[in-house]
Amino acid sequence: MATKRYRITLTVEVEDDHVAYDDPEWIADAAWGALSNEYGLVCTYDRFESLPSKID
């Protein structure tokens, strides 16, 4: 069976009272869970990057 691999970048804005505010892995786990459990896609994640609070 032929396969393709895609890399997708998500940018997520998190308010300071959300559990994910200091836990980027929480966000990655949520995205991984949705793609894996809801859509049956095999996916992995790595490399967390903090961005400036304001994006132009």
Buried (B, 14 or more C-beta within 10 A) or exposed (E): EEEEEEEEEEEEEBEEEEEBEEEBEBBBEEBBEEBEEEEEEEBEBEEEEEEEEEEE
